[in-house]
Each structure stands twice: as C-alpha cells, then as structure tokens.
C-alpha cells in the first residue's frame, strides 16, 4: 500500500483507506469530497513547488495539498 503522493502520474488507482495518523477532520473532509474506499482516482500532475497535486475523481478535477495527498492510501 502506498499513499497518493507516491503514485505515478497518469495512472489510475483504487482508494483503500486513509492514514489513521491524520486528524479526523481531514479524513471526514476527504470523504465529503468523494474520496471513499473502492473509488478510482487518477493523479494528473503536481505543482511546480510540489505543494499541491491535481487529481481526477468521480468525473471532476480537484487540487489537494501534499499533506492531504499523504493521507489517502491507494492500491
């Protein structure tokens, strides 16, 4: 298992859960945004400074911070 930051760009992955060391508020917000277990997510690109990642999820594109991308565990 690896987190979303360790994934290769352009490939699709399945969300398997969240990092339990992250605060509950962040995990709950990710669920509200559509990051649920079993959902397919694709890493599109990262920002120049590497602080934000662009992901495709459920038909829309979303930008997340690197700390949040660390919280998403994928297979």
Backbone as CSV, one residue per row, in Angstrom:
resi,resn,N_x,N_y,N_z,CA_x,CA_y,CA_z,C_x,C_y,C_z
1,UNK,0.836,-1.178,0.000,0.000,0.000,0.000,0.882,1.244,0.000
2,UNK,0.445,2.241,-0.733,1.179,3.495,-0.768,0.195,4.646,-0.754
3,UNK,0.714,5.827,-0.442,-0.171,6.983,-0.424,-0.191,7.648,-1.796
4,UNK,-1.061,8.603,-1.949,-1.287,9.245,-3.247,-0.060,10.013,-3.734
5,UNK,0.776,10.477,-2.828,1.988,11.205,-3.230,3.011,10.299,-3.901
6,UNK,2.998,9.029,-3.601,3.978,8.087,-4.138,3.557,7.490,-5.478
7,UNK,2.395,7.851,-5.980,1.867,7.282,-7.217,2.489,7.932,-8.444
8,UNK,2.397,7.227,-9.568,2.879,7.762,-10.838,1.763,8.562,-11.495
9,UNK,2.162,9.582,-12.227,1.195,10.449,-12.885,0.554,9.749,-14.084
10,UNK,-0.735,9.987,-14.295,-1.448,9.432,-15.430,-2.019,8.053,-15.202
11,UNK,-1.723,7.401,-14.090,-2.243,6.067,-13.813,-3.418,6.143,-12.847
12,UNK,-4.300,5.172,-12.955,-5.462,5.113,-12.068,-5.182,4.165,-10.912
13,UNK,-5.694,4.513,-9.759,-5.528,3.717,-8.547,-6.876,3.617,-7.836
14,UNK,-6.997,2.616,-6.984,-8.206,2.420,-6.185,-7.907,2.841,-4.750
15,UNK,-8.785,3.640,-4.176,-8.614,4.100,-2.796,-8.936,2.945,-1.854
16,UNK,-8.006,2.664,-0.946,-8.237,1.572,0.000,-8.448,2.067,1.430
17,UNK,-8.229,3.338,1.680,-8.465,3.877,3.025,-7.706,5.162,3.253
18,UNK,-7.592,5.509,4.537,-6.918,6.741,4.929,-5.891,6.435,6.004
19,UNK,-4.894,7.297,6.095,-3.866,7.175,7.118,-4.494,7.530,8.463
20,UNK,-4.409,6.615,9.418,-5.058,6.822,10.711,-4.363,7.878,11.560
21,UNK,-3.138,8.257,11.204,-2.442,9.281,11.989,-2.934,10.693,11.665
22,UNK,-3.692,10.836,10.590,-4.240,12.146,10.217,-5.432,12.480,11.116
23,UNK,-5.666,13.763,11.362,-6.815,14.152,12.195,-8.145,13.723,11.568
24,UNK,-9.114,13.494,12.423,-10.432,13.054,11.959,-11.066,14.076,11.031
25,UNK,-10.828,15.366,11.260,-11.409,16.416,10.424,-10.957,16.278,8.971
26,UNK,-9.698,15.945,8.753,-9.187,15.796,7.391,-9.790,14.556,6.734
27,UNK,-9.852,13.446,7.472,-10.434,12.220,6.911,-11.908,12.402,6.579
28,UNK,-12.642,13.098,7.423,-14.061,13.344,7.163,-14.242,14.240,5.940
29,UNK,-13.394,15.262,5.816,-13.490,16.184,4.673,-13.175,15.453,3.369
30,UNK,-12.214,14.539,3.386,-11.902,13.753,2.201,-13.098,12.902,1.776
31,UNK,-13.791,12.328,2.744,-14.993,11.551,2.425,-16.073,12.442,1.820
32,UNK,-16.212,13.653,2.325,-17.193,14.588,1.783,-16.860,14.992,0.354
33,UNK,-15.574,15.035,0.016,-15.151,15.387,-1.332,-15.256,14.220,-2.314
34,UNK,-15.512,13.015,-1.814,-15.685,11.867,-2.690,-14.584,10.838,-2.623
35,UNK,-13.615,11.030,-1.767,-12.534,10.061,-1.586,-13.030,8.932,-0.682
36,UNK,-13.775,7.993,-1.246,-14.293,6.872,-0.473,-13.597,5.586,-0.899
37,UNK,-13.637,4.587,-0.038,-12.986,3.315,-0.335,-13.601,2.679,-1.569
38,UNK,-12.726,2.140,-2.427,-13.176,1.495,-3.642,-13.325,2.428,-4.823
39,UNK,-13.178,3.718,-4.611,-13.314,4.705,-5.682,-12.019,4.810,-6.473
40,UNK,-12.144,4.992,-7.786,-10.969,5.136,-8.645,-10.524,6.586,-8.675
41,UNK,-9.213,6.794,-8.550,-8.635,8.134,-8.552,-7.426,8.127,-9.487
42,UNK,-7.213,9.237,-10.201,-6.082,9.339,-11.125,-5.297,10.597,-10.800
43,UNK,-3.991,10.438,-10.657,-3.111,11.560,-10.382,-2.735,12.209,-11.704
44,UNK,-3.112,13.473,-11.894,-2.895,14.167,-13.164,-1.527,14.832,-13.190
45,UNK,-1.237,15.688,-12.214,0.065,16.351,-12.167,0.256,17.006,-10.813
46,UNK,1.478,17.531,-10.588,1.738,18.258,-9.349,2.223,19.663,-9.677
47,UNK,2.122,20.549,-8.705,2.518,21.933,-8.922,4.040,22.049,-9.015
48,UNK,4.499,23.193,-9.450,5.933,23.397,-9.631,6.719,23.248,-8.330
49,UNK,6.167,23.711,-7.252,6.848,23.611,-5.966,6.547,22.298,-5.243
50,UNK,5.640,21.495,-5.785,5.318,20.199,-5.192,4.426,20.270,-3.976
51,UNK,3.741,21.390,-3.779,2.882,21.520,-2.609,1.423,21.189,-2.881
52,UNK,1.065,21.016,-4.144,-0.317,20.686,-4.498,-0.324,19.624,-5.602
53,UNK,-1.337,18.781,-5.564,-1.496,17.722,-6.553,-2.865,17.849,-7.205
54,UNK,-2.911,17.608,-8.498,-4.152,17.662,-9.259,-4.617,16.227,-9.491
55,UNK,-5.809,15.884,-9.018,-6.334,14.526,-9.137,-7.694,14.548,-9.825
56,UNK,-8.002,13.467,-10.527,-9.330,13.278,-11.120,-10.057,12.240,-10.297
57,UNK,-11.295,12.575,-9.940,-12.082,11.714,-9.078,-13.550,11.913,-9.395
58,UNK,-14.265,10.837,-9.669,-15.713,10.887,-9.936,-16.087,11.876,-11.028
59,UNK,-15.241,12.031,-12.041,-15.562,12.873,-13.173,-15.210,14.342,-13.016
60,UNK,-14.576,14.717,-11.929,-14.153,16.105,-11.791,-12.682,16.155,-11.373
61,UNK,-12.069,17.300,-11.576,-10.668,17.500,-11.247,-10.572,18.325,-9.974
62,UNK,-9.690,17.897,-9.092,-9.580,18.510,-7.774,-8.116,18.733,-7.431
63,UNK,-7.812,19.847,-6.808,-6.462,20.127,-6.345,-6.409,19.917,-4.834
64,UNK,-5.439,19.115,-4.386,-5.274,18.851,-2.953,-3.842,19.162,-2.541
65,UNK,-3.673,19.575,-1.304,-2.337,19.845,-0.777,-1.576,18.536,-0.583
66,UNK,-0.264,18.627,-0.520,0.558,17.429,-0.381,0.302,16.736,0.961
67,UNK,0.005,17.491,2.009,-0.282,16.870,3.306,-1.572,16.061,3.253
68,UNK,-2.520,16.527,2.478,-3.785,15.796,2.313,-3.576,14.581,1.412
69,UNK,-2.754,14.732,0.379,-2.470,13.609,-0.521,-1.757,12.481,0.204
70,UNK,-1.002,12.811,1.239,-0.346,11.787,2.057,-1.342,10.946,2.830
71,UNK,-2.497,11.499,3.130,-3.493,10.815,3.954,-4.276,9.749,3.188
72,UNK,-4.280,9.805,1.843,-5.058,8.876,1.034,-4.189,7.665,0.689
73,UNK,-4.622,6.479,1.139,-3.903,5.231,0.866,-4.551,4.557,-0.343
74,UNK,-3.726,4.175,-1.340,-4.242,3.569,-2.574,-3.559,2.229,-2.815
75,UNK,-4.178,1.416,-3.678,-3.604,0.137,-4.112,-3.173,0.249,-5.537
